[in-house]
Amino acid sequence: MQILQAILSGLAMGSVYALVAFGFSITYTTTKTFNFGQGAFLALAGLIGVSAIVLFSQGRLTGFPDPSDVTWGAFLFALFAAMLVLALLGYLLYATAIKHFVGEAGLSWVMSTIGFGIIIQNLALLIWGPAPIALASPLGDGIVNVLGTGVRPQEILVFGTTLVLMIVFDWLLHKTKMGKAVRAVAFSKTTASLMGINANAVAIGVFAISSALAAVAGVMVAPIATASVFVGTLLSLKAFSAAILGGLENPRGCIFGGFLIGLLESLIGLWYSNLREIAVFGLIIVVLYFRPAGILGRVHAEKV
């Protein structure tokens, strides 16, 4: 039963990695850039969620939420508030730190996104302070029996929400005009522009979506890992690793990579908790040695 519990917990954390990894994928395929400061976005989402719940339940912006404050209405309000703020930040990030470097040689966008993330992190530190903030789940903190093993309700909520979102976004990418525009820009920005597609609008859209997905992940994981200025760094690093492992240019591969890393670290942690990070990043090194484009990535042939 311990193995089953580890699998279910791994799927929950893998869901968080999958959401963020998917965001990395759609921004990279369309602009060949992504947000290296995504960890700060994740952390900010959880903190915004805390303040939104306090505002919804207590009518003020300062203070800490009691478990009784975390109703479904308050939690949904927190989720949408974080998504809105981070989507706007995603637009601001693209407009100020990325747009001018798209298509240019060099890695200036790497430093600019890291700098943007550091600014966000330090502003959050000024507002919320360094101490982690505990947040209850709207489903309560009791244990749910699933196939004879105990699971936290929040873990089920995280997995279920991610599953629905990934199905919806996969459908949007492959069955709608908006998704076709994204894939067209990913294939060739020049060709897409000749077809009348506004590549700049697509880039703004994918960065807003990527940031909104980070908001969902940040709010959803807060009842599991607490809300803190520093909680997003390792989460975003593992999400980026998931994207690389699954195939950065394959959104489905990134989702697969997220769940794989979540399961691996949970199962390894069952017996050797100190080896979780070693196992995860060791696997990535081995996979990239044999599959440089990732497990489900495609190798592009270049003419010389």
Backbone as CSV, one residue per row, in Angstrom:
resi,resn,N_x,N_y,N_z,CA_x,CA_y,CA_z,C_x,C_y,C_z
1,MET,0.812,-1.199,0.000,0.000,0.000,0.000,0.857,1.266,0.000
2,GLN,2.065,1.157,0.561,2.958,2.308,0.548,3.337,2.696,-0.874
3,ILE,3.511,1.682,-1.727,3.858,1.954,-3.120,2.716,2.682,-3.815
4,LEU,1.483,2.235,-3.587,0.323,2.889,-4.186,0.212,4.329,-3.700
5,GLN,0.441,4.540,-2.421,0.398,5.894,-1.868,1.469,6.776,-2.505
6,ALA,2.657,6.208,-2.707,3.739,6.956,-3.347,3.390,7.291,-4.793
7,ILE,2.739,6.357,-5.486,2.334,6.596,-6.874,1.321,7.735,-6.947
8,LEU,0.336,7.713,-6.064,-0.693,8.757,-6.068,-0.098,10.119,-5.713
9,SER,0.800,10.142,-4.744,1.471,11.396,-4.385,2.367,11.872,-5.528
10,GLY,3.018,10.923,-6.200,3.866,11.264,-7.337,3.076,11.841,-8.490
11,LEU,1.881,11.319,-8.718,1.019,11.860,-9.771,0.595,13.287,-9.444
12,ALA,0.372,13.566,-8.158,-0.023,14.916,-7.743,1.104,15.916,-7.999
13,MET,2.315,15.604,-7.544,3.437,16.507,-7.779,3.815,16.536,-9.252
14,GLY,3.676,15.390,-9.920,3.925,15.356,-11.357,2.982,16.261,-12.117
15,SER,1.773,16.426,-11.594,0.799,17.327,-12.211,1.298,18.764,-12.200
16,VAL,1.892,19.158,-11.080,2.449,20.513,-10.968,3.574,20.697,-11.980
17,TYR,4.470,19.719,-12.057,5.569,19.801,-13.024,5.033,19.832,-14.459
18,ALA,4.001,19.040,-14.723,3.443,18.964,-16.076,2.838,20.294,-16.509
19,LEU,2.119,20.959,-15.603,1.515,22.253,-15.930,2.576,23.271,-16.325
20,VAL,3.618,23.361,-15.521,4.667,24.348,-15.780,5.488,23.951,-17.000
21,ALA,5.765,22.660,-17.153,6.530,22.177,-18.310,5.783,22.446,-19.612
22,PHE,4.467,22.278,-19.591,3.652,22.582,-20.774,3.811,24.052,-21.148
23,GLY,3.818,24.919,-20.140,4.024,26.347,-20.399,5.384,26.629,-21.005
24,PHE,6.418,25.956,-20.511,7.751,26.098,-21.106,7.718,25.703,-22.583
25,SER,7.012,24.626,-22.882,6.988,24.096,-24.247,6.339,25.058,-25.233
26,ILE,5.163,25.582,-24.876,4.452,26.428,-25.848,5.166,27.757,-26.070
27,THR,5.878,28.265,-25.061,6.625,29.506,-25.286,7.894,29.241,-26.092
28,TYR,8.533,28.102,-25.837,9.765,27.808,-26.566,9.489,27.510,-28.038
29,THR,8.442,26.754,-28.312,8.173,26.390,-29.707,7.773,27.601,-30.549
30,THR,7.180,28.611,-29.939,6.730,29.775,-30.708,7.759,30.897,-30.764
31,THR,8.583,31.045,-29.733,9.531,32.168,-29.701,10.983,31.741,-29.512
32,LYS,11.196,30.448,-29.264,12.531,29.913,-28.937,13.103,30.560,-27.666
33,THR,12.197,30.994,-26.800,12.581,31.517,-25.486,11.580,30.994,-24.459
34,PHE,11.905,31.144,-23.204,10.947,30.852,-22.137,11.375,31.635,-20.899
35,ASN,10.586,31.528,-19.864,10.806,32.333,-18.665,11.677,31.596,-17.655
36,PHE,12.937,32.006,-17.537,13.817,31.408,-16.542,13.477,31.874,-15.125
37,GLY,12.588,32.847,-15.016,12.141,33.299,-13.705,10.811,32.701,-13.302
38,GLN,10.447,31.582,-13.918,9.134,30.977,-13.659,8.968,30.559,-12.198
39,GLY,10.056,30.260,-11.513,9.968,29.896,-10.105,9.380,31.016,-9.268
40,ALA,9.770,32.256,-9.588,9.218,33.408,-8.873,7.728,33.555,-9.156
41,PHE,7.310,33.237,-10.383,5.891,33.296,-10.739,5.098,32.260,-9.941
42,LEU,5.654,31.059,-9.837,5.007,29.999,-9.058,4.809,30.419,-7.602
43,ALA,5.878,30.945,-7.014,5.809,31.369,-5.615,4.818,32.513,-5.439
44,LEU,4.857,33.471,-6.363,3.952,34.616,-6.284,2.502,34.178,-6.352
45,ALA,2.217,33.187,-7.181,0.839,32.701,-7.315,0.298,32.195,-5.984
46,GLY,1.104,31.405,-5.280,0.668,30.898,-3.987,0.416,32.007,-2.990
47,LEU,1.276,33.025,-2.992,1.131,34.142,-2.056,-0.076,35.010,-2.406
48,ILE,-0.288,35.228,-3.702,-1.490,35.952,-4.127,-2.729,35.174,-3.713
49,GLY,-2.659,33.853,-3.855,-3.777,33.013,-3.440,-4.098,33.180,-1.967
50,VAL,-3.068,33.236,-1.129,-3.260,33.433,0.315,-3.964,34.760,0.587
51,SER,-3.454,35.839,-0.024,-4.048,37.162,0.199,-5.461,37.249,-0.358
52,ALA,-5.706,36.586,-1.485,-7.049,36.604,-2.074,-8.052,35.893,-1.174
53,ILE,-7.635,34.809,-0.552,-8.520,34.082,0.372,-8.819,34.928,1.609
54,VAL,-7.793,35.611,2.126,-7.997,36.508,3.273,-8.955,37.634,2.893
55,LEU,-8.775,38.203,1.700,-9.658,39.272,1.226,-11.087,38.778,1.077
56,PHE,-11.252,37.600,0.498,-12.583,37.040,0.259,-13.288,36.709,1.573
57,SER,-12.558,36.152,2.518,-13.171,35.652,3.753,-13.209,36.674,4.885
58,GLN,-12.175,37.531,4.944,-12.067,38.458,6.067,-12.223,39.917,5.665
59,GLY,-12.251,40.181,4.351,-12.448,41.547,3.884,-11.246,42.451,4.054
60,ARG,-10.053,41.879,4.168,-8.833,42.678,4.297,-7.695,41.996,3.545
61,LEU,-6.644,42.765,3.264,-5.541,42.249,2.460,-4.411,41.668,3.296
62,THR,-4.353,42.030,4.569,-3.275,41.541,5.423,-3.782,40.456,6.361
63,GLY,-2.867,39.641,6.832,-3.240,38.578,7.756,-3.069,37.205,7.140
64,PHE,-3.428,36.197,7.906,-3.278,34.817,7.473,-4.637,34.127,7.473
65,PRO,-4.859,33.243,6.519,-6.164,32.569,6.457,-6.290,31.441,7.477
66,ASP,-7.415,31.378,8.143,-7.735,30.235,8.993,-8.236,29.102,8.109
67,PRO,-8.134,27.861,8.568,-8.665,26.744,7.770,-10.129,26.933,7.382
68,SER,-10.907,27.561,8.269,-12.328,27.780,7.973,-12.540,28.824,6.882
69,ASP,-11.506,29.639,6.606,-11.610,30.658,5.553,-11.531,30.052,4.157
70,VAL,-10.926,28.869,4.047,-10.653,28.282,2.729,-11.873,27.493,2.260
71,THR,-12.896,28.231,1.869,-14.087,27.625,1.275,-13.859,27.467,-0.223
72,TRP,-14.775,26.773,-0.887,-14.650,26.621,-2.335,-14.701,27.971,-3.037
73,GLY,-15.596,28.847,-2.560,-15.692,30.174,-3.163,-14.403,30.955,-3.017
74,ALA,-13.817,30.909,-1.813,-12.570,31.629,-1.565,-11.421,31.043,-2.383
75,PHE,-11.371,29.719,-2.482,-10.281,29.071,-3.211,-10.372,29.370,-4.705
76,LEU,-11.570,29.331,-5.256,-11.741,29.645,-6.678,-11.425,31.113,-6.953
77,PHE,-11.829,31.984,-6.037,-11.493,33.405,-6.161,-9.978,33.585,-6.172
78,ALA,-9.288,32.879,-5.276,-7.827,32.940,-5.215,-7.198,32.429,-6.502
79,LEU,-7.749,31.356,-7.028,-7.216,30.755,-8.252,-7.333,31.713,-9.430
80,PHE,-8.512,32.302,-9.602,-8.720,33.212,-10.732,-7.957,34.521,-10.545
81,ALA,-7.838,34.992,-9.300,-7.055,36.206,-9.044,-5.593,35.989,-9.411
82,ALA,-5.039,34.853,-8.999,-3.642,34.540,-9.316,-3.445,34.372,-10.820
83,MET,-4.387,33.715,-11.484,-4.286,33.529,-12.935,-4.306,34.869,-13.661
84,LEU,-5.191,35.770,-13.230,-5.297,37.081,-13.873,-4.019,37.889,-13.683
85,VAL,-3.530,37.954,-12.451,-2.316,38.733,-12.170,-1.121,38.157,-12.920
86,LEU,-0.974,36.848,-12.911,0.186,36.246,-13.569,0.088,36.295,-15.090
87,ALA,-1.121,36.229,-15.631,-1.275,36.392,-17.077,-0.824,37.794,-17.497
88,LEU,-1.194,38.796,-16.705,-0.747,40.166,-16.980,0.769,40.289,-16.833
89,LEU,1.323,39.611,-15.829,2.778,39.609,-15.659,3.473,38.898,-16.819
90,GLY,2.824,37.851,-17.338,3.371,37.157,-18.494,3.463,38.072,-19.703
91,TYR,2.417,38.878,-19.895,2.440,39.870,-20.980,3.550,40.889,-20.744
92,LEU,3.648,41.383,-19.501,4.674,42.374,-19.166,6.073,41.791,-19.351
93,LEU,6.242,40.540,-18.961,7.527,39.860,-19.146,7.909,39.819,-20.617
94,TYR,6.965,39.417,-21.456,7.261,39.320,-22.885,7.583,40.696,-23.465
95,ALA,6.778,41.693,-23.095,6.940,43.031,-23.668,8.249,43.693,-23.254
96,THR,8.704,43.431,-22.033,9.884,44.140,-21.522,11.173,43.325,-21.552
97,ALA,11.060,42.013,-21.387,12.271,41.210,-21.195,12.560,40.220,-22.309
98,ILE,11.615,40.042,-23.230,11.803,38.993,-24.243,11.626,39.501,-25.671
99,LYS,10.600,40.287,-25.912,10.214,40.677,-27.270,11.385,41.199,-28.094
100,HIS,12.205,42.034,-27.497,13.293,42.677,-28.239,14.435,41.716,-28.555
101,PHE,14.419,40.542,-27.929,15.512,39.587,-28.133,15.102,38.385,-28.987
102,VAL,13.812,38.283,-29.317,13.334,37.153,-30.120,13.961,37.205,-31.509
103,GLY,14.561,36.112,-31.916,15.189,36.045,-33.233,16.601,36.592,-33.276
104,GLU,17.051,37.198,-32.179,18.406,37.748,-32.128,19.394,36.672,-31.681
105,ALA,20.631,36.827,-32.123,21.672,35.893,-31.695,22.013,36.146,-30.227
106,GLY,22.486,35.114,-29.573,22.879,35.265,-28.179,21.774,34.864,-27.218
107,LEU,22.072,34.993,-25.955,21.153,34.554,-24.902,20.782,35.703,-23.969
108,SER,20.604,36.883,-24.531,20.242,38.039,-23.704,18.927,37.817,-22.976
109,TRP,18.013,37.096,-23.632,16.701,36.857,-23.021,16.812,36.010,-21.750
110,VAL,17.841,35.170,-21.668,18.022,34.351,-20.465,18.256,35.251,-19.257
111,MET,19.201,36.191,-19.401,19.518,37.084,-18.290,18.351,38.007,-17.977
112,SER,17.647,38.454,-19.009,16.538,39.384,-18.770,15.380,38.700,-18.051
113,THR,15.102,37.438,-18.379,14.018,36.737,-17.675,14.429,36.373,-16.248
114,ILE,15.705,36.025,-16.057,16.193,35.776,-14.697,16.075,37.051,-13.865
115,GLY,16.478,38.180,-14.456,16.379,39.460,-13.760,14.946,39.818,-13.421
116,PHE,14.035,39.568,-14.353,12.613,39.834,-14.112,12.125,38.989,-12.939
117,GLY,12.530,37.727,-12.916,12.130,36.838,-11.830,12.677,37.288,-10.482
118,ILE,13.930,37.761,-10.470,14.532,38.239,-9.220,13.794,39.468,-8.702
119,ILE,13.404,40.351,-9.620,12.626,41.532,-9.219,11.307,41.108,-8.585
120,ILE,10.612,40.170,-9.232,9.335,39.677,-8.705,9.534,39.038,-7.331
121,GLN,10.573,38.230,-7.201,10.828,37.541,-5.932,11.098,38.532,-4.799
122,ASN,11.887,39.558,-5.086,12.214,40.526,-4.041,11.035,41.421,-3.687
123,LEU,10.199,41.741,-4.660,8.977,42.485,-4.355,8.053,41.644,-3.475
124,ALA,7.954,40.360,-3.796,7.132,39.456,-2.975,7.698,39.345,-1.562
125,LEU,9.014,39.349,-1.468,9.668,39.274,-0.157,9.343,40.507,0.684
126,LEU,9.297,41.672,0.044,8.948,42.903,0.748,7.504,42.882,1.243
127,ILE,6.616,42.293,0.448,5.188,42.315,0.778,4.817,41.220,1.771
128,TRP,5.260,39.993,1.511,4.821,38.850,2.322,5.861,38.366,3.337
129,GLY,7.113,38.773,3.161,8.149,38.317,4.076,8.659,36.931,3.718
130,PRO,9.694,36.460,4.425,10.327,35.184,4.066,9.663,33.943,4.652
131,ALA,8.824,34.108,5.654,8.262,32.945,6.357,7.224,32.224,5.497
132,PRO,7.250,30.897,5.479,6.217,30.144,4.750,4.856,30.301,5.421
133,ILE,3.809,30.277,4.605,2.443,30.451,5.104,1.655,29.180,4.821
134,ALA,1.103,28.594,5.854,0.304,27.373,5.691,-1.061,27.730,5.114
135,LEU,-1.524,26.916,4.181,-2.832,27.126,3.565,-3.590,25.809,3.565
136,ALA,-4.794,25.842,4.075,-5.611,24.628,4.113,-6.188,24.336,2.730
137,SER,-6.635,23.125,2.535,-7.288,22.725,1.293,-8.788,22.968,1.407
138,PRO,-9.451,23.365,0.324,-10.910,23.517,0.378,-11.623,22.186,0.610
139,LEU,-10.912,21.094,0.392,-11.474,19.759,0.626,-11.209,19.264,2.044
140,GLY,-10.519,20.090,2.838,-10.188,19.674,4.192,-8.858,18.947,4.236
141,ASP,-8.372,18.727,5.431,-7.065,18.094,5.611,-7.151,16.633,6.041
142,GLY,-8.335,16.061,5.945,-8.484,14.649,6.284,-7.878,13.755,5.216
143,ILE,-7.830,12.484,5.492,-7.265,11.505,4.561,-8.401,10.749,3.875
144,VAL,-8.300,10.630,2.554,-9.293,9.905,1.766,-8.758,8.515,1.451
145,ASN,-9.595,7.511,1.584,-9.191,6.138,1.288,-9.381,5.857,-0.199
146,VAL,-8.284,5.583,-0.889,-8.319,5.246,-2.314,-7.643,3.896,-2.503
147,LEU,-8.420,2.890,-2.878,-7.901,1.538,-3.105,-7.131,1.018,-1.887
148,GLY,-7.633,1.372,-0.712,-7.035,0.858,0.509,-5.864,1.643,1.047
149,THR,-5.545,2.774,0.432,-4.438,3.596,0.926,-4.908,5.021,1.156
150,GLY,-4.276,5.725,2.090,-4.679,7.084,2.430,-4.047,8.118,1.517
151,VAL,-4.878,9.037,1.011,-4.411,10.095,0.118,-5.005,11.421,0.580
152,ARG,-4.212,12.477,0.521,-4.734,13.792,0.863,-5.672,14.278,-0.241
153,PRO,-6.819,14.842,0.116,-7.776,15.304,-0.896,-7.166,16.310,-1.873
154,GLN,-6.261,17.160,-1.383,-5.662,18.169,-2.251,-4.859,17.527,-3.374
155,GLU,-4.246,16.387,-3.102,-3.486,15.694,-4.140,-4.408,15.206,-5.250
156,ILE,-5.580,14.731,-4.870,-6.570,14.305,-5.866,-7.035,15.500,-6.682
157,LEU,-7.258,16.638,-6.004,-7.705,17.855,-6.680,-6.660,18.348,-7.675
158,VAL,-5.399,18.327,-7.276,-4.318,18.773,-8.162,-4.253,17.895,-9.408
159,PHE,-4.292,16.589,-9.213,-4.210,15.665,-10.345,-5.420,15.815,-11.267
160,GLY,-6.615,15.878,-10.688,-7.828,16.003,-11.494,-7.867,17.300,-12.278
161,THR,-7.485,18.401,-11.637,-7.472,19.703,-12.313,-6.483,19.711,-13.465
162,THR,-5.298,19.171,-13.220,-4.278,19.120,-14.269,-4.731,18.264,-15.437
163,LEU,-5.337,17.136,-15.143,-5.804,16.239,-16.198,-6.812,16.947,-17.096
164,VAL,-7.754,17.647,-16.485,-8.768,18.378,-17.257,-8.114,19.481,-18.086
165,LEU,-7.232,20.263,-17.468,-6.572,21.357,-18.180,-5.733,20.857,-19.349
166,MET,-5.012,19.770,-19.155,-4.165,19.254,-20.223,-4.990,18.717,-21.394
167,ILE,-6.115,18.088,-21.093,-7.011,17.611,-22.153,-7.575,18.798,-22.929
168,VAL,-7.987,19.833,-22.203,-8.549,21.031,-22.841,-7.507,21.710,-23.720
169,PHE,-6.300,21.907,-23.201,-5.277,22.599,-23.979,-4.778,21.758,-25.150
170,ASP,-4.742,20.456,-24.994,-4.372,19.600,-26.117,-5.406,19.717,-27.231
171,TRP,-6.674,19.768,-26.836,-7.749,19.952,-27.822,-7.641,21.318,-28.487
172,LEU,-7.382,22.350,-27.694,-7.252,23.696,-28.251,-6.102,23.778,-29.248
173,LEU,-4.990,23.126,-28.940,-3.819,23.180,-29.813,-4.036,22.480,-31.143
174,HIS,-4.842,21.418,-31.136,-4.961,20.589,-32.332,-6.293,20.715,-33.067
175,LYS,-7.290,21.338,-32.435,-8.621,21.351,-33.047,-9.212,22.742,-33.261
176,THR,-8.519,23.786,-32.862,-9.083,25.130,-32.994,-8.182,26.013,-33.857
177,LYS,-8.741,27.116,-34.348,-7.966,28.055,-35.154,-6.836,28.675,-34.337
178,MET,-7.125,28.954,-33.079,-6.099,29.520,-32.208,-4.921,28.555,-32.073
179,GLY,-5.233,27.279,-31.868,-4.184,26.278,-31.740,-3.401,26.111,-33.029
180,LYS,-4.099,26.157,-34.157,-3.418,26.048,-35.447,-2.489,27.236,-35.673
181,ALA,-2.910,28.417,-35.201,-2.055,29.601,-35.319,-0.786,29.428,-34.489
182,VAL,-0.934,28.891,-33.290,0.228,28.642,-32.426,1.174,27.651,-33.091
183,ARG,0.624,26.579,-33.649,1.471,25.565,-34.279,2.104,26.089,-35.561
184,ALA,1.393,26.987,-36.255,1.955,27.578,-37.470,3.151,28.470,-37.136
185,VAL,3.020,29.274,-36.094,4.133,30.131,-35.667,5.296,29.269,-35.185
186,ALA,4.980,28.171,-34.500,6.022,27.262,-34.032,6.775,26.641,-35.202
187,PHE,6.058,26.347,-36.286,6.688,25.737,-37.456,7.557,26.745,-38.191
188,SER,7.008,27.927,-38.459,7.761,28.976,-39.147,7.072,30.313,-38.924
189,LYS,7.735,31.187,-38.206,7.168,32.502,-37.928,6.962,33.293,-39.216
190,THR,7.909,33.182,-40.142,7.808,33.913,-41.408,6.627,33.424,-42.230
191,THR,6.510,32.105,-42.364,5.399,31.531,-43.120,4.066,31.883,-42.479
192,ALA,4.000,31.820,-41.162,2.766,32.158,-40.454,2.369,33.606,-40.710
193,SER,3.347,34.505,-40.721,3.068,35.919,-40.982,2.542,36.120,-42.396
194,LEU,3.096,35.373,-43.357,2.620,35.455,-44.740,1.193,34.939,-44.877
195,MET,0.790,34.066,-43.972,-0.572,33.528,-43.969,-1.550,34.450,-43.238
196,GLY,-1.046,35.582,-42.752,-1.916,36.536,-42.073,-2.021,36.341,-40.574
197,ILE,-1.180,35.492,-40.018,-1.209,35.248,-38.575,-0.320,36.270,-37.874
198,ASN,-0.850,36.889,-36.847,-0.098,37.874,-36.070,0.799,37.138,-35.076
199,ALA,2.051,36.959,-35.465,2.981,36.181,-34.640,3.227,36.842,-33.288
200,ASN,3.215,38.172,-33.260,3.432,38.875,-31.993,2.281,38.624,-31.025
201,ALA,1.058,38.632,-31.549,-0.110,38.360,-30.703,-0.075,36.929,-30.176
202,VAL,0.366,36.004,-31.019,0.491,34.606,-30.583,1.511,34.497,-29.453
203,ALA,2.638,35.184,-29.599,3.680,35.146,-28.567,3.167,35.714,-27.246
204,ILE,2.447,36.828,-27.317,1.861,37.412,-26.103,0.904,36.417,-25.462
205,GLY,0.086,35.791,-26.304,-0.900,34.832,-25.801,-0.267,33.644,-25.102
206,VAL,0.788,33.081,-25.698,1.389,31.884,-25.087,2.122,32.219,-23.788
207,PHE,2.706,33.410,-23.706,3.349,33.791,-22.446,2.315,34.060,-21.358
208,ALA,1.175,34.629,-21.748,0.098,34.834,-20.772,-0.445,33.491,-20.295
209,ILE,-0.626,32.551,-21.227,-1.133,31.219,-20.865,-0.125,30.475,-19.995
210,SER,1.148,30.535,-20.381,2.192,29.872,-19.602,2.219,30.387,-18.166
211,SER,2.097,31.690,-18.011,2.109,32.285,-16.673,0.849,31.933,-15.900
212,ALA,-0.293,31.882,-16.592,-1.545,31.503,-15.933,-1.499,30.052,-15.460
213,LEU,-0.875,29.186,-16.248,-0.719,27.789,-15.827,0.194,27.688,-14.604
214,ALA,1.223,28.526,-14.568,2.080,28.573,-13.378,1.274,29.028,-12.167
215,ALA,0.307,29.923,-12.396,-0.559,30.383,-11.307,-1.404,29.238,-10.768
216,VAL,-1.968,28.450,-11.672,-2.762,27.288,-11.249,-1.896,26.348,-10.416
217,ALA,-0.693,26.070,-10.920,0.217,25.174,-10.200,0.580,25.737,-8.831
218,GLY,0.873,27.038,-8.774,1.287,27.662,-7.522,0.208,27.658,-6.459
219,VAL,-1.033,27.936,-6.870,-2.143,27.945,-5.910,-2.497,26.524,-5.490
220,MET,-2.497,25.608,-6.450,-2.872,24.227,-6.149,-1.870,23.528,-5.229
221,VAL,-0.595,23.859,-5.381,0.424,23.171,-4.588,0.597,23.802,-3.207
222,ALA,0.088,25.017,-3.015,0.268,25.716,-1.731,-0.249,24.922,-0.526
223,PRO,-1.431,24.277,-0.601,-1.869,23.477,0.552,-1.002,22.240,0.813
224,ILE,-0.203,21.848,-0.175,0.678,20.684,-0.014,2.062,21.110,0.467
225,ALA,2.602,22.174,-0.141,3.986,22.574,0.136,4.109,23.922,0.838
226,THR,3.021,24.526,1.256,2.932,25.874,1.839,3.170,26.939,0.770
227,ALA,2.788,28.173,1.091,3.039,29.316,0.217,4.257,30.051,0.753
228,SER,5.231,30.281,-0.113,6.483,30.902,0.328,7.168,31.560,-0.858
229,VAL,7.923,32.606,-0.569,8.684,33.294,-1.612,9.680,32.351,-2.277
230,PHE,10.147,31.359,-1.544,11.232,30.507,-2.040,10.767,29.134,-2.533
231,VAL,9.471,28.870,-2.488,8.991,27.524,-2.800,9.068,27.193,-4.291
232,GLY,9.112,28.219,-5.144,9.013,27.967,-6.577,10.304,27.569,-7.263
233,THR,11.445,27.842,-6.637,12.730,27.626,-7.316,12.945,26.168,-7.708
234,LEU,12.848,25.274,-6.742,13.066,23.854,-7.028,11.933,23.284,-7.875
235,LEU,10.701,23.748,-7.643,9.565,23.268,-8.437,9.751,23.608,-9.910
236,SER,10.157,24.851,-10.192,10.333,25.256,-11.590,11.528,24.552,-12.225
237,LEU,12.569,24.300,-11.434,13.731,23.575,-11.961,13.343,22.158,-12.365
238,LYS,12.535,21.509,-11.542,12.087,20.158,-11.873,11.113,20.180,-13.051
239,ALA,10.299,21.219,-13.136,9.388,21.342,-14.278,10.173,21.545,-15.572
240,PHE,11.216,22.365,-15.511,12.072,22.560,-16.679,12.767,21.254,-17.050
241,SER,13.207,20.529,-16.037,13.821,19.218,-16.275,12.831,18.263,-16.928
242,ALA,11.565,18.351,-16.501,10.518,17.513,-17.097,10.330,17.842,-18.567
243,ALA,10.377,19.144,-18.886,10.232,19.562,-20.281,11.389,19.045,-21.125
244,ILE,12.600,19.140,-20.605,13.777,18.641,-21.318,13.710,17.125,-21.459
245,LEU,13.304,16.456,-20.392,13.237,14.989,-20.387,12.217,14.474,-21.393
246,GLY,11.040,15.085,-21.412,9.985,14.627,-22.312,10.170,15.087,-23.741
247,GLY,10.825,16.230,-23.917,10.993,16.813,-25.248,10.433,18.216,-25.259
248,LEU,11.296,19.215,-25.171,10.867,20.599,-24.989,9.943,21.083,-26.094
249,GLU,10.125,20.578,-27.306,9.307,21.031,-28.430,8.058,20.176,-28.625
250,ASN,7.788,19.287,-27.708,6.603,18.432,-27.779,5.774,18.634,-26.509
251,PRO,4.666,19.404,-26.586,3.858,19.654,-25.384,3.412,18.380,-24.680
252,ARG,3.027,17.379,-25.452,2.620,16.113,-24.835,3.812,15.438,-24.153
253,GLY,4.970,15.556,-24.755,6.171,15.003,-24.146,6.500,15.684,-22.827
254,CYS,6.267,17.001,-22.757,6.518,17.740,-21.515,5.583,17.277,-20.405
255,ILE,4.335,17.020,-20.759,3.374,16.506,-19.774,3.832,15.137,-19.281
256,PHE,4.237,14.291,-20.217,4.752,12.967,-19.865,5.964,13.086,-18.942
257,GLY,6.865,13.990,-19.273,8.055,14.191,-18.455,7.720,14.644,-17.047
258,GLY,6.702,15.493,-16.921,6.283,15.958,-15.601,5.803,14.825,-14.719
259,PHE,4.943,13.981,-15.272,4.439,12.848,-14.492,5.547,11.835,-14.193
260,LEU,6.461,11.652,-15.147,7.559,10.703,-14.938,8.451,11.140,-13.777
261,ILE,8.800,12.420,-13.747,9.651,12.915,-12.661,8.919,12.856,-11.324
262,GLY,7.631,13.212,-11.329,6.852,13.140,-10.099,6.800,11.732,-9.535
263,LEU,6.563,10.762,-10.405,6.509,9.364,-9.964,7.875,8.869,-9.499
264,LEU,8.909,9.220,-10.249,10.253,8.748,-9.910,10.691,9.256,-8.541
265,GLU,10.542,10.559,-8.304,11.019,11.094,-7.026,10.181,10.591,-5.854
266,SER,8.896,10.340,-6.097,8.045,9.833,-5.023,8.393,8.388,-4.680
267,LEU,8.622,7.570,-5.698,8.954,6.164,-5.455,10.350,6.008,-4.853
268,ILE,11.305,6.789,-5.353,12.654,6.742,-4.778,12.625,7.215,-3.328
269,GLY,11.840,8.263,-3.070,11.744,8.814,-1.724,11.124,7.862,-0.726
270,LEU,10.410,6.862,-1.229,9.791,5.876,-0.352,10.845,5.076,0.409
271,TRP,11.979,4.855,-0.237,13.043,4.063,0.390,14.294,4.894,0.711
272,TYR,14.643,5.803,-0.219,15.871,6.583,-0.035,15.559,8.056,-0.305
273,SER,15.026,8.738,0.680,14.576,10.118,0.484,15.723,11.052,0.094
274,ASN,16.920,10.766,0.558,18.064,11.629,0.248,18.553,11.471,-1.190
275,LEU,18.051,10.453,-1.875,18.512,10.190,-3.240,17.531,10.671,-4.303
276,ARG,16.451,11.341,-3.889,15.428,11.727,-4.867,15.986,12.632,-5.959
277,GLU,16.646,13.708,-5.560,17.168,14.645,-6.556,18.272,13.994,-7.391
278,ILE,19.094,13.173,-6.744,20.163,12.480,-7.474,19.566,11.583,-8.556
279,ALA,18.505,10.854,-8.208,17.864,9.949,-9.165,17.230,10.721,-10.313
280,VAL,16.542,11.816,-9.988,15.852,12.601,-11.017,16.841,13.177,-12.016
281,PHE,17.836,13.886,-11.526,18.760,14.555,-12.438,19.751,13.571,-13.064
282,GLY,20.004,12.464,-12.388,20.807,11.411,-12.998,20.091,10.803,-14.192
283,LEU,18.778,10.577,-14.048,17.984,10.047,-15.159,18.011,10.996,-16.347
284,ILE,17.901,12.292,-16.072,17.903,13.280,-17.152,19.219,13.231,-17.926
285,ILE,20.322,13.138,-17.215,21.631,13.070,-17.876,21.725,11.829,-18.759
286,VAL,21.265,10.693,-18.242,21.321,9.441,-19.002,20.436,9.519,-20.243
287,VAL,19.206,10.008,-20.072,18.272,10.099,-21.202,18.816,11.033,-22.273
288,LEU,19.339,12.184,-21.871,19.842,13.149,-22.846,21.080,12.635,-23.571
289,TYR,21.816,11.731,-22.934,22.975,11.140,-23.604,22.523,10.317,-24.813
290,PHE,21.433,9.580,-24.638,20.935,8.725,-25.717,19.877,9.424,-26.574
291,ARG,19.111,10.350,-25.965,18.045,11.060,-26.674,18.185,12.555,-26.400
292,PRO,19.076,13.241,-27.115,19.326,14.664,-26.835,18.084,15.542,-26.947
293,ALA,17.115,15.128,-27.751,15.893,15.918,-27.909,14.824,15.535,-26.895
294,GLY,15.131,14.605,-25.992,14.146,14.153,-25.020,13.501,12.850,-25.457
295,ILE,12.791,12.219,-24.537,12.194,10.911,-24.819,11.231,10.972,-25.991
296,LEU,10.375,11.992,-26.027,9.382,12.119,-27.096,9.693,13.277,-28.034
297,GLY,10.908,13.810,-27.950,11.296,14.917,-28.818,11.726,14.428,-30.187
298,ARG,11.704,15.339,-31.135,12.101,15.013,-32.501,13.450,15.640,-32.809
299,VAL,14.297,14.857,-33.438,15.600,15.363,-33.852,15.448,16.026,-35.208
300,HIS,15.866,17.295,-35.302,15.753,18.036,-36.555,17.043,17.900,-37.356
301,ALA,16.897,17.493,-38.601,18.061,17.409,-39.481,18.317,18.777,-40.104
302,GLU,19.561,19.212,-40.110,19.923,20.501,-40.686,20.786,20.291,-41.924
303,LYS,20.458,21.060,-42.971,21.250,21.000,-44.193,22.491,21.870,-44.029
304,VAL,23.614,21.340,-44.505,24.865,22.099,-44.416,25.476,22.235,-45.803
